[in-house]
Amino acid sequence: MTSRLETLTSPFGKVEVDAASGQRVYHVTSPHVLLQASGYLKHILGVEEPCAVAFRGQARLFKTLTPSLYRGVTSQKMKARRDVALTEYLATVRKERRVLRAVAEHAREPLLQHYGIRTKWLDLVDNVWVALWFGCHDPKATGRHGEYLHFERRIPRGPTDFVYVLLLRAVVTNRSSARPGFWEGGETELVDLRVSVPSIFLRPHAQHALLLRRKKGLDHASIDYSDLVVGTIRVLLSDALEWLGSGGLLTPHALFPPATYDFGYHELLKGAPEGNEDVGAIHYVGA
């Protein structure tokens, strides 16, 4: 698949076929060109129609891009079971009124996704450095429902260790004043948790969190969101780590604030319903 990124010309960026995935990527060797490439699609696509372009950092490229609820799903029957499990979990959350009492209904499912529950929403960020950080770290989960989570900094081991920043597009033609931070287009819905959710839930604000969902997801074929990717930027892992440096705002402690500071997270840990094998659980994040 070609990308509009391929029209960019720079001595510090070039189009390559990624050997591990077979996908075309725009490989950059300068932080300035990383910013230029990430801003380029925001501009040209936004000029053509009302849309948002957001980022997703990954340590590798996959053939598909699926929300966490549907990972590993191989049939319509399995998808339907996951959908029922999520519906039941959300119904239980509604009964626990004190848990998300400060969160509007339209933001509850995406917020729960951000704190560990598997949903139909795909995690994105509105900051390319945060996306780069996620591509530089491997999440490690353990526990009955994967509730204990920590991140390990990847160690460069050779010239084929990369970080990938996916750029995803969402049309944003409609916005409702009744649902702040919520936009929708022909096929997608986008939530900006920095607007939709008060900062007592600190993690979304620390990560510049956006979440994307298809408006229609009735069949098994619709769970792959890879058609929404409009470009992929690739960076050497060693370069990405050097560019990020060791600043305090790009650490697990900063990007996943402890419950001491994240009061909403504290309430979720105390009062959110117990998870299960289908929807996972609220994460306990360690350093």
Backbone as a ProteinNet text record, in pm:
[ID]
protein_1_A
[PRIMARY]
MTSRLETLTSPFGKVEVDAASGQRVYHVTSPHVLLQASGYLKHILGVEEPCAVAFRGQARLFKTLTPSLYRGVTSQKMKARRDVALTEYLATVRKERRVLRAVAEHAREPLLQHYGIRTKWLDLVDNVWVALWFGCHDPKATGRHGEYLHFERRIPRGPTDFVYVLLLRAVVTNRSSARPGFWEGGETELVDLRVSVPSIFLRPHAQHALLLRRKKGLDHASIDYSDLVVGTIRVLLSDALEWLGSGGLLTPHALFPPATYDFGYHELLKGAPEGNEDVGAIHYVGA
[TERTIARY]
83.6	0	87.5	62.8	138.7	76.5	153	109.9	149.6	72.8	106.6	240.7	289.1	421.8	529.2	500.5	600.7	629.9	549.5	577.6	677.3	708.2	806.7	946.5	1026.4	1166	1256	1352.8	1445.7	1568.2	1686.6	1804.8	1801.7	1707.9	1698.2	1572.7	1510.4	1393.2	1379.2	1340.6	1321	1221.4	1157	1061.3	1137.5	1102.9	1163.4	1055.3	1085.7	1000.6	1057.6	976.7	1020.5	1035	1156	1184.1	1101.1	1080.1	1009.5	862	799.8	655.1	617.3	709.9	678.9	601.4	581.3	504.3	595.5	540.3	613.6	611.3	726.4	739.4	822.7	808.1	892.4	995.7	1119.2	1225.4	1293.6	1301.4	1360.3	1481.9	1578.3	1702.2	1727.9	1627.9	1639.6	1511.3	1520.7	1398.3	1318.3	1387.3	1317	1230.4	1280.2	1202.6	1090	1110.6	1001.3	884.8	915.2	810.7	750	834.8	784.4	689	727.6	643.8	513.1	518.9	397.3	303.6	359.4	275.4	224.5	295.7	260.6	121.8	95.7	-34.7	-146.3	-116.4	-216.6	-262.3	-166.5	-197.9	-269.9	-209.5	-267.1	-401.6	-418.1	-546.9	-652	-608.7	-701.4	-749.1	-667.3	-707.6	-813.8	-801.5	-892.8	-1031.7	-1039.5	-1167.8	-1145.8	-1250.8	-1233.2	-1193	-1071.3	-1027.5	-917.2	-897.1	-788.4	-692.8	-563.6	-461.7	-391.3	-392.8	-333.9	-231.2	-157	-40	-56.4	13.1	18.4	159.4	230.5	366.4	369.8	448.9	457.4	602.6	632.6	765.9	778.1	665.3	667.4	539.4	539.2	421.8	352.8	220.2	141.9	56	3.9	-80.7	-213.8	-260.3	-388.5	-369.8	-470.8	-470.1	-607.7	-614.8	-744.4	-750.6	-867.4	-885.7	-861.4	-827.7	-787.5	-896.3	-1023.7	-1132.2	-1129	-1080.4	-1089.8	-958.1	-854	-728.3	-740.8	-697.9	-709.5	-842.8	-935.4	-1066.6	-1053.6	-1107.4	-1094.7	-1228.2	-1338.2	-1468.7	-1573.5	-1686.5	-1796.6	-1851.8	-1853.3	-1903.4	-1817	-1685.2	-1595.1	-1611.1	-1627	-1648.4	-1776.6	-1883	-2010.6	-1998.3	-1922.7	-1903.5	-1831.4	-1730.1	-1658.1	-1750.2	-1832.5	-1924.9	-2020.3	-2071.7	-2162.9	-2090	-1966.6	-1889.9	-1866.6	-1836.2	-1814.7	-1944.6	-2054.2	-2183.4	-2219	-2197	-2228.1	-2137.6	-2010.4	-1918.2	-1960.2	-1993.8	-2034.7	-2163.2	-2253.3	-2377.4	-2347.2	-2249.7	-2210.6	-2148.1	-2068.9	-2008.7	-2116.3	-2222.5	-2330.2	-2397.1	-2404.3	-2466.1	-2377	-2244.2	-2150.3	-2135.5	-2233.9	-2241.5	-2123.3	-2065.3	-1958.1	-1828.3	-1812	-1683.5	-1655.3	-1751.8	-1732.5	-1835.5	-1867.4	-1972.8	-1937.9	-1808.7	-1768	-1746.8	-1775.8	-1747	-1876.7	-1890	-2008.6	-2016.5	-2136.7	-2160.3	-2077.6	-2065.8	-1996.8	-1846.8	-1792.3	-1648.3	-1614.1	-1713.2	-1684.1	-1611.5	-1662	-1595.1	-1452.9	-1430.6	-1291.9	-1201.4	-1256	-1174.3	-1133.9	-1227.2	-1195.4	-1090.7	-1099.3	-996.9	-859.2	-854.1	-726.3	-665.3	-748.7	-699.1	-692	-713.3	-686.6	-797.5	-923.1	-1033	-1027.6	-1048.9	-1045.7	-1179.9	-1174.7	-1296.8	-1282.3	-1381.3	-1382.4	-1301.4	-1245.5	-1170.9	-1022.1	-958.2	-815.5	-741.1	-638.8	-561.1	-472.8	-482.8	-396.4	-349.7	-253.7	-208.8	-196.8	-198.5	-189.4	-52.7	47.4	183.2	280	358.3	443.1	553	597.2	700.5	645.6	518.4	456.5	441.5	402.1	393.4	529.6	633.5	769.2	806.2	768.6	797.7	735.1	610.2	544.1	613.2	665.1	737.7	872.2	924.5	1054.1	1041.5	920.3	899.6	805.5	835.3	751.7	663.4	530.9	443.2	450.8	457.7	461.6	347.4	257.7	141	140.4	94.9	79.6	-43.5	-73.9	-193.6	-305.2	-409.2	-520.2	-582.7	-598.4	-657.2	-562	-432.4	-333.6	-338	-378.5	-400.9	-272.8	-163.4	-38.7	48.7	72	137.2	260.3	367	480.8	543.3	631.9	694.9	845.3	903.1	1047.7	1106.2	1207.1	1275.6	1346.7	1319.7	1382.9	1531.9	1612.7	1757.4	1795.9	1858	1899.7	2002.2	1975.8	2065.2	2120.7	2078.2	2130.8	2061.5	2101.7	2049.9	1908.1	1846.5	1708.6	1610.2	1653.1	1562.8	1501.8	1370.8	1304.4	1190.1	1146.8	1023.1	934.8	805.6	711.7	606.1	581	474	368.8	253	142.4	63.1	21.9	-64	-200.8	-302.7	-438.4	-527.9	-618.8	-706	-849.4	-913.9	-1055.5	-1125.3	-1230.5	-1309.9	-1387.8	-1387.7	-1451.6	-1547.4	-1651.3	-1744	-1849.6	-1875.1	-1981.3	-1928.6	-1967.5	-1932.8	-2056.2	-2082.6	-2200.1	-2157.7	-2220.3	-2189.7	-2233.7	-2325.3	-2371.8	-2270.3	-2175.9	-2072.7	-1935.6	-1884.9	-1757	-1644.2	-1557.8	-1445.3	-1480.5	-1602.4	-1648.6	-1674.6	-1611.5	-1630.2	-1665.1	-1743.8	-1773.4	-1774.9	-1748	-1754.1	-1835.6	-1808.9	-1887.2	-1872.2	-1748.2	-1723.1	-1667.2	-1622.9	-1548.8	-1600.7	-1564.3	-1585.8	-1451.1	-1429.3	-1303.4	-1334.5	-1265.9	-1282.4	-1147.7	-1147.2	-1030.3	-1055.2	-990.3	-1015.7	-969.7	-880.9	-837.6	-952.1	-1048.9	-1165.8	-1283.5	-1300.1	-1418	-1412.9	-1292.1	-1275.2	-1201.7	-1248.5	-1177.5	-1039.6	-951.8	-812.8	-792	-900.9	-884.2	-843	-879.6	-824.1	-701.4	-587.2	-466.8	-399.1	-408.8	-335.5	-367.3	-494.4	-521.5	-457.2	-449.1	-388.2	-236.5	-178.3	-33.7	7.3	-79.2	-45.1	-103.2	-177.2	-242.1	-331.7	-420.9	-490.8	-610.6	-612.7	-727.3	-765.8	-892.8	-936	-1026.4	-1011.3	-1080.4	-1161.6	-1282.4	-1367.8	-1446.9	-1471.6	-1563	-1705.8	-1785.6	-1925.5	-2005.8	-1963.6	-2033.8	-1934.2	-1967.3	-1878.6	-1956.9	-2043.5	-2135.1	-2079.2	-1976.7	-1925.3	-1777.3	-1729.6	-1591.7	-1492.8	-1527.1	-1435.5	-1408.4	-1497.6	-1485.3	-1389.6	-1335.1	-1251.3	-1108.7	-1072	-939.1	-943.9	-869.3	-869.4	-752.6	-679.6	-557.3	-585.7	-708.9	-740.9	-746	-746.2	-747.7	-605.8	-504.5	-365.8	-333.1	-287.1	-254.2	-104.2	-25.7	119.2	187.3	309.2	389	529.5	572.3	707.8	791.2	911.7	1000.8	1127.7	1172	1291.9	1375.6	1506.5	1592.6	1568	1558.7	1537	1645	1768.8	1877.7	1860.5	1814.8	1788.9	1673.4	1564.6	1446.8	1480.3	1557.2	1595.7	1682.1	1770.9	1856.2	1773.7	1677.9	1596.7	1509.1	1456.7	1372.3	1453	1575.9	1659.8	1606.2	1634	1595.2	1513.6	1435.2	1352.9	1247	1215.8	1121.9	979.3	942.5	806.1	784.2	890	878.4	932.1	869.1	900.4	768.2	770.1	645.9	578.5	659.6	604.5	523.7	567.6	497.8	380.6	398.7	295.1	184.8	216.5	117.8	119.9	67.1	76.8	19.1	86.6	34.6	-97.9	-168.3	-299	-289.4	-170.5	-149.9	-183.7	-155.9	-180.2	-302.7	-324.7	-435.5	-555.4	-636.3	-744.8	-851.8	-873.4	-969	-923.2	-794.8	-736	-753.5	-736.6	-755.5	-897.3	-995.1	-1134	-1160.4	-1097.5	-1114.4	-1055.2	-939.4	-877	-963.4	-1029.4	-1113.2	-1247.4	-1309.1	-1449.6	-1489.9	-1398.1	-1437.2	-1469.4	-1565.2	-1598	-1477.1	-1474.9	-1367.2	-1374.9	-1259.3	-1256.9	-1274.6	-1254.1	-1264.1	-1174.3	-1174.4	-1081.8	-1113	-1235	-1272	-1240.6	-1269.3	-1251.4	-1127.2	-1053.1	-936.8	-973.4	-891.9	-914.9	-843.4	-881.6	-807.7	-664	-571.8	-430.7	-374.4	-290.3	-203	-67.1	-27	93.6	212	317.9	440.1	549.2	650.7	760.9	844.8
-118.8	0	124.5	213.7	338.3	440.5	542.5	645.3	781.7	882	1018.1	1061.8	992.3	1022.2	1004.5	923.7	892.6	1010.2	1116.1	1235.6	1328.1	1299	1380	1352.2	1456.6	1439.9	1502.1	1424.6	1472	1381.7	1438.3	1352.5	1268.2	1297.6	1225.1	1137.9	1113.3	1027.6	962.7	835.5	766.1	652.6	616.7	505.8	374.8	280.6	148.2	42.6	-78.6	-192.8	-257.2	-260.1	-317.3	-468.3	-518.1	-659.4	-753.6	-716.3	-806.2	-820.8	-712.9	-714.7	-712.6	-669.4	-653.3	-527.2	-439.7	-317.4	-200.2	-106.4	13.8	113	166.7	260.4	379.6	489	606.5	608.5	573.3	560.6	696.1	742.4	873.2	857.2	945.2	941.7	1072.4	1158.3	1286.6	1314.5	1366.1	1399.6	1510.1	1597.6	1704.3	1647.3	1545.7	1484.6	1398.4	1340.8	1271.4	1368.1	1486.8	1586	1635	1653.7	1699	1597.1	1469.3	1364.7	1350	1356.3	1341.2	1459.4	1577.4	1694.9	1707.4	1646.1	1658.1	1602.2	1481.3	1422	1492.5	1539.4	1618.3	1736.6	1800.6	1920.7	1887.4	1802.4	1784.4	1712.1	1617.3	1549	1639.6	1723.5	1816.3	1924.6	1960.1	2057.2	1997.8	1869.2	1804.2	1781.4	1748	1729	1734.3	1761.5	1767.1	1629.7	1618.4	1490.2	1512.7	1411.7	1412.3	1299.2	1323.9	1220.5	1205.1	1084.5	1056.9	945.2	920.7	833.6	710.7	605.6	482.9	425.9	416.3	364.5	215.4	143.4	-1.8	-47.3	-160.9	-218.8	-304.2	-338.6	-418.4	-393.1	-431.7	-417.8	-552.8	-549	-669.7	-660	-772.5	-773.6	-705.4	-711.3	-650.7	-554.5	-472.2	-376.7	-384.2	-451.7	-476.9	-418.2	-370.3	-327.1	-444.3	-411.2	-515.2	-619.4	-581.9	-677.2	-791.1	-762.8	-860.4	-928.5	-904.6	-970.9	-1120.8	-1196.7	-1341.1	-1395.3	-1307.3	-1351.2	-1406.8	-1526.1	-1591.8	-1626.8	-1592.6	-1626.6	-1527.2	-1523.9	-1437.8	-1480.2	-1609.3	-1659.8	-1609.8	-1613.5	-1565.4	-1415.6	-1342.1	-1197.8	-1167.3	-1240.1	-1217.6	-1242.4	-1344.2	-1372.4	-1257	-1203.3	-1089.6	-967.7	-944.7	-831.2	-842.1	-962.1	-983.2	-959.7	-1009.3	-991.7	-844.5	-765.5	-622.3	-553.1	-586.7	-527.1	-553.7	-676	-711.3	-637.1	-621.7	-549.8	-403	-340.6	-199.9	-181.3	-278.8	-271.7	-277.6	-358.6	-367.1	-236.3	-174.3	-44.3	59.6	58.7	157.4	142.8	21.1	-0.9	51.7	49.4	103.3	253.3	330.4	470.8	554.9	517.3	599.7	587	479.5	454.9	556.7	578.1	671.3	783.9	828.2	927.5	1060.9	1091.3	1218.9	1207.8	1090.5	1066.9	1052.6	1129.1	1120.6	983.3	943.2	809.2	782.8	880.1	856.8	831.7	869.5	855.2	735.9	665.7	560.8	441	390.2	274.4	307.8	419.4	451.2	477	534.8	556.4	423	330.2	198.5	127.9	144.1	88.9	144.2	271.7	336.6	285.1	234.6	183.6	30.5	-35.3	-178.1	-269.2	-222.3	-306.3	-317	-436.2	-456.5	-414.6	-324.7	-271.3	-265.2	-203.9	-187.9	-66.5	7.4	128.7	97.8	172.3	157.1	274.8	245.6	349.5	424.3	557.2	644.5	758.1	835.3	953.2	1070.3	1188.5	1311.8	1376.2	1296.6	1346.6	1241.8	1279.7	1181.7	1129.6	1211.6	1163.9	1054.3	1068.2	963.7	835.7	850	732.9	665.8	746.1	691.8	615.8	669.2	603.4	464	452.2	322	223.4	271.7	183.5	140.5	215.2	185.2	94.1	60.4	-19.4	-136	-248.8	-368	-381.9	-391.4	-415.5	-561.4	-583	-717.8	-730.4	-823.3	-841.3	-980.5	-988.3	-1117.7	-1109.4	-1218.3	-1222.1	-1298.9	-1326.8	-1409.2	-1352	-1219.4	-1154.5	-1051.6	-1071.3	-977.2	-842	-842.3	-714.3	-647.3	-722.9	-665.4	-631.8	-503.6	-456.4	-373.3	-395.3	-304.6	-296.8	-199.1	-176	-190.7	-264.5	-282.6	-207.8	-130	-54.4	-151.1	-137.7	-225	-191.8	-293.3	-276.9	-296.4	-196.9	-213.3	-325.4	-417.4	-531.7	-540.3	-447.9	-453.4	-353.6	-351.1	-251.6	-280.1	-387.8	-417.2	-403.3	-337.8	-308	-170.5	-166.7	-43.1	-8.4	116.6	165	212.4	183.2	221.4	315.5	423.9	515.5	511.4	454.1	447.9	577.2	628.4	745.2	699.7	723.9	681.9	803.2	790.7	901.1	873	975.9	967.1	1092.3	1075.3	1189.7	1245.2	1376.8	1439.6	1549.6	1508.1	1605.6	1653.6	1576	1612.5	1617.3	1721.1	1733.7	1780.9	1716	1749.5	1818.7	1931.9	2001.2	1919.9	1825.4	1740	1631.8	1607.8	1505.9	1569.3	1644.4	1713.6	1615.5	1652.2	1568.2	1451.2	1450.1	1338.7	1388.6	1321.7	1354.5	1228.3	1243.9	1129.8	1169.6	1071.3	1089.9	978.7	950.2	849.2	710.2	672.2	535.5	524.6	635.3	627.1	724.5	693.1	782.9	805.4	926.5	962.3	1033.2	992.1	1055.9	1110.3	1236.8	1299.6	1301.9	1210.4	1198.8	1321.1	1401.8	1523.9	1623.7	1612.3	1700	1631.3	1503.1	1430.3	1396.8	1387.9	1335.1	1437.3	1460.5	1554.5	1501.3	1592	1553.8	1485.2	1456.3	1364.8	1227.1	1197.8	1083.8	1135.8	1117	1186.3	1119.2	988.8	915.7	964.2	982.5	1029	1163.3	1249.8	1380.6	1368.6	1277.6	1256.4	1200.2	1119.7	1052.7	1120.8	1230.8	1296.6	1195.8	1132.6	1013.9	1045.3	977.5	972.6	826.2	800.9	664.5	665.7	562.9	554.5	425.4	435.2	317.5	325.4	209.9	205.8	225.7	294.3	313.5	186.3	103.7	-22.2	-136.1	-233	-345.1	-472.4	-504.3	-615.3	-748.2	-744.9	-870.4	-886.7	-1008.1	-1040.2	-960.4	-930.3	-860.3	-716.5	-659	-517.2	-491.3	-595.7	-574.1	-534.1	-538.3	-496.9	-350	-265.3	-121.4	-76.4	-170.6	-132.5	-46.7	-49.9	35.2	183	212.9	351.8	410.5	325.5	371.7	445	568.6	648.9	664.8	611.7	617.6	554.2	506.6	447.9	504.6	560.4	612.9	511.3	486.7	391.8	462.8	427.9	488.5	376.5	385.6	291.4	301.9	190.1	192.1	272.7	257	331.4	481.7	524	666.3	714.8	636.3	676.2	694.3	602.8	612.8	735.6	765	882.9	1010.2	1016.4	1137.3	1159.7	1052.7	1066.8	1106.3	1056.9	1089.9	1033.1	1102.5	1052.7	1154.9	1234.4	1335.1	1273.7	1340.5	1287.7	1275.5	1349.5	1342.9	1225.6	1153.3	1036.4	914.3	884.5	766.2	697.4	570.5	505.2	578.8	634.6	705.5	827.4	893.1	1012	976	879.4	844.7	758.5	688.8	609.3	655	774.1	828	733.5	716.7	630.1	681.3	591.6	627.2	737.1	759.9	870.2	1004	1015.7	1139.7	1128.8	1010.3	986.7	938.9	1036.5	1004.8	917.7	936.4	852.9	708.5	690.1	556.2	490.1	567.6	517.6	465.3	539.1	496.1	369.5	359.2	238.5	116.8	134	22.3	-21.4	73.1	40.1	-19.9	36.5	4.4	-53.2	-62.9	-117.9	-266.4	-315.1	-458.5	-544.5	-664.8	-757.1	-794.2	-808.7	-843.8	-992.1	-1032.3	-1174	-1199.5	-1322.1	-1359.1	-1287.9	-1240.3	-1174.1	-1025.1	-957.3	-811.6	-769.1	-863	-826.4	-762.7	-668.4	-606.8	-472.7	-390.4	-266.4	-301.5	-233.6	-264.9	-207.9	-286.5	-238.4	-217.5	-92.8	-63.4	-46.8	-123.8	-114.1	-44.8	2.2	73.9	-23.9
0	0	0	-93.6	-98.3	-3.8	28.3	121.8	67.1	105.4	64	121.2	223.8	276	169.2	68.9	-31.6	-122.6	-114.6	-193.2	-123.9	2.7	74.3	20.4	9.2	-31.1	74.4	119.8	221.6	221.3	241.6	254.9	382.3	472.9	599.6	607.5	492.4	488.3	353.4	351.4	224.3	242.1	131.3	130.9	117.9	202.7	197.4	217.8	175.6	208	333.8	438.4	564.9	549.5	572	545.5	632.6	757.8	850.5	816.2	767.3	743.5	596.4	511.3	370.2	339.1	438.4	418.8	382.1	307.6	269	385.7	418.2	529.9	485.3	560	537.7	649.1	614.4	714.4	733.4	858.6	887.7	976.9	957.5	1035.2	1108.3	1114.6	1184	1260.4	1383.6	1457.1	1388.8	1314.6	1243.6	1131.9	1063.5	955.5	1013.4	1130.8	1198.3	1220.9	1271.6	1295.8	1164.3	1063.8	933.9	873.7	878	819.9	896.5	1027.9	1107.8	1088.6	1069	1046.7	904.2	809.9	669	640.4	689.1	662.4	738.5	858.7	931.4	846.7	780.8	703.1	573.2	489.3	355.3	359.6	450.8	460.3	523.3	617.3	679.5	584.7	485.2	384.5	292.6	264.6	170.3	228.7	357	423.4	573.8	650.8	795.9	850.1	896.6	950.2	1052.8	1133.1	1231.3	1196.5	1214.6	1197.6	1332	1384.3	1515.4	1502.5	1611.1	1604.9	1694.4	1651.7	1732.1	1719.2	1831.1	1829.7	1855.7	1774.9	1789.1	1772	1831.4	1818.5	1693.2	1631.6	1509.5	1431.6	1305.2	1220.5	1205.2	1205	1189.4	1063.3	1019.4	900.6	926.2	1050.9	1086.4	1203.1	1225.1	1335.8	1401.3	1514.9	1576.8	1717.5	1758.6	1897.9	1992.7	2115.9	2210.8	2234.4	2227	2250.6	2150.6	2030.7	1922.6	1888	1965	1933.4	1957.3	1857.7	1864.9	1818.4	1781.1	1733.9	1592.5	1569.9	1439.8	1376	1442.4	1386.6	1435.4	1363.1	1403.4	1539.2	1565.4	1693.6	1808.8	1792.2	1896.7	1916.9	1805.6	1815.3	1892.2	1861.4	1929.1	2079.3	2118.1	2260.9	2329.3	2262.7	2321.4	2333	2230.8	2235.1	2353.9	2376.5	2490.1	2621.5	2632	2756.2	2785.4	2682.3	2702.7	2742.9	2676.1	2709.9	2855.5	2899.9	3038.5	3136	3100.9	3189.8	3201.8	3089.5	3092.8	3171.7	3162.9	3241.2	3390.6	3428.5	3569	3615.3	3530	3563.1	3589.5	3508.8	3526.4	3663.4	3712.3	3843.6	3955.7	3932.3	4031.6	4006.7	4041.7	4002	4050.7	4162.8	4218.4	4141.1	4062.2	3997	3886.8	3798.1	3686.5	3691	3811.5	3825.6	3758.9	3742.1	3681.7	3531.2	3473	3331.6	3253.4	3144.9	3059.9	2993.8	2960.8	2907.4	2781.6	2692.4	2565.9	2584.9	2701.1	2724.7	2813.3	2863.4	2962.1	2901.5	2791	2730.9	2686.2	2613.7	2578.1	2698.4	2804.8	2923.8	2987	2995.8	3050.9	2965.6	2833.4	2744.9	2782.6	2812.6	2842.1	2972.6	3061.2	3189.2	3194.1	3079.3	3076.9	3028.2	3029.1	2982.3	2830	2779	2633.5	2573.8	2476.3	2416.1	2264.3	2200	2054.7	2009.6	2104.2	2071.7	2055.7	1968	1942.3	2005.3	2086	2152.8	2053.4	2054.8	1975.5	2064.8	2015.7	2088.8	1992.1	2048	1968.7	1984.8	2019	2041.3	1986.3	1886.3	1819.8	1911.6	2010.2	2102.7	2193.7	2234.4	2316.2	2233.7	2107.3	2020.2	2007.5	1992.6	1981.6	2109.3	2225.3	2352.3	2357	2314.9	2318.7	2224.6	2113	2023.8	2078.6	2175.2	2236.9	2358.4	2397.7	2519	2490.5	2550.3	2537.3	2660.9	2642.2	2756.3	2799.5	2928.6	2985.3	3085.8	3059.6	3146.4	3206.5	3329.5	3396	3485.6	3553.6	3636.8	3568.5	3643.3	3594.9	3468.4	3463.8	3347.6	3286.8	3307.5	3255.1	3323.4	3450.8	3520.2	3570.2	3581.9	3630.4	3509.6	3489.6	3367.3	3399.3	3324.5	3331	3192.2	3173.8	3044.3	3056.6	2963.5	2960	2840.7	2868.2	2763.2	2669.4	2541.4	2443.1	2431.5	2409.9	2397	2251.4	2188.7	2048.5	2034.9	1943.4	1924.5	1783.2	1696.5	1561.1	1470.8	1342.5	1247.8	1198.6	1246.1	1205.5	1321.8	1429.6	1541	1517.3	1497.7	1458.8	1553.1	1542.5	1602.3	1487.3	1496.2	1391.5	1449.4	1378.4	1416.3	1306.6	1339.2	1244.5	1252.5	1137.8	1131	1084	1164.9	1132.9	1113	1019	980.4	1023.7	1078	1113.3	1063.4	984.9	940.4	1058.9	1073.8	1190.3	1141.8	1074.9	1017.3	1115.3	1220.8	1314.8	1457.8	1529.2	1670	1746.1	1857.5	1936.6	2065.7	2096.2	2221.6	2341.9	2319.1	2428.9	2463.1	2371.9	2394.2	2370.2	2464.9	2444.4	2416.8	2322.1	2286.6	2197.7	2144.2	2061.5	1919.7	1822.1	1681.3	1604	1499.1	1415.1	1268.5	1183.3	1039	978.2	851.8	783.6	841.4	878.5	923	1064.1	1120.3	1246.3	1351	1474.7	1587.8	1655.8	1702.1	1766.8	1897.9	2003.8	2134.1	2180.4	2218.7	2279.9	2429.9	2502.1	2645.7	2723.6	2667.1	2735.1	2745.6	2654.8	2655.8	2723.2	2695.6	2743.1	2891.5	2946.9	3082.1	3168.9	3291.9	3379.8	3417.3	3451.7	3477.1	3611.3	3685.3	3798.6	3746	3620.8	3548.6	3474.7	3534	3488.2	3369	3359.9	3255.1	3113.9	3076.5	2940.4	2908.7	3009.2	2987.9	2976.2	3053	3045.2	2910	2849.3	2724.3	2600.5	2616.3	2501.6	2429.1	2504.2	2456.3	2367.4	2253.3	2164.6	2147	2116.2	2086.5	1964.8	1883.3	1755	1750.1	1691	1678.6	1548.4	1488	1375.1	1424.4	1346.1	1383.3	1365.2	1269.7	1244.7	1260	1342.9	1364.9	1386.7	1291.7	1310.7	1261.6	1178.2	1125.8	1157.8	1141	1175	1091.6	965.6	875.5	920	997.1	1032.1	1147.1	1208.5	1326.5	1291.1	1163.7	1120.6	1081.4	1155.5	1131.4	1043.5	984.7	912.3	790.5	738	623.4	661.8	790.8	836.7	848	829.6	835.1	706.1	717.4	598.5	579.8	669.8	655.7	774.7	752.3	860.5	855	966.8	979.9	1056.3	1005.8	1072.7	1118.4	1239.3	1298.9	1358.4	1344.5	1415.4	1565.2	1632.8	1777.2	1847.9	1808.7	1874	1855.2	1736.5	1714.1	1800.7	1804.1	1880.8	2028.3	2084.3	2225.3	2249.6	2156.6	2171.8	2164.8	2072.7	2058.5	2181.9	2237.6	2356.2	2479.3	2487.2	2600.8	2730.8	2839.8	2971.9	3049.8	2977	3043.6	3132.5	3240.8	3338.8	3289.6	3184	3132.9	3039.1	3005.5	2918.6	2991.5	3103.2	3183.7	3217.6	3254.5	3297.8	3413.7	3503.2	3618.2	3574.3	3466.6	3417.9	3327.5	3239.4	3143.2	3203.2	3311.1	3384.9	3530.7	3559.1	3694.7	3798.8	3911.8	4018.3	4072.6	4138.2	4193.7	4299.2	4353.7	4448.5	4384.5	4254.5	4181.3	4090	4035.3	3943.5	4025.5	4069.9	4161.5	4095.6	3964.9	3894.5	3887.5	3864.8	3863.8	4000.6	4105.8	4242.5	4260.9	4208.8	4221.1	4140.1	4022.9	3942	4012.9	4072.5	4143.8	4262.3	4324.8	4440.9	4402.3	4295.8	4274.9	4142	4044.1	3913.7	3927.9	3850.3	3857	3821.7	3876.1	3843.2	3696.1	3632.6	3492.2	3468	3344.1	3307.2	3187.2	3137.8	3031	2899.6	2880.8	2756.4	2757.3	2866.8	2870	2947.4	3005.8	3082	3214.6	3261.7	3391.4	3396.6	3493.6	3516.9	3550.6	3484.4	3503.2	3634.1	3697.1	3803.1	3735.4	3720.5	3643.6	3736.7	3710.3	3788.4	3709.9	3779.1	3712.9	3632.3
[MASK]
+++++++++++++++++++++++++++++++++++++++++++++++++++++++++++++++++++++++++++++++++++++++++++++++++++++++++++++++++++++++++++++++++++++++++++++++++++++++++++++++++++++++++++++++++++++++++++++++++++++++++++++++++++++++++++++++++++++++++++++++++++++++++++++++++++++++++++++++++++++++++++++++

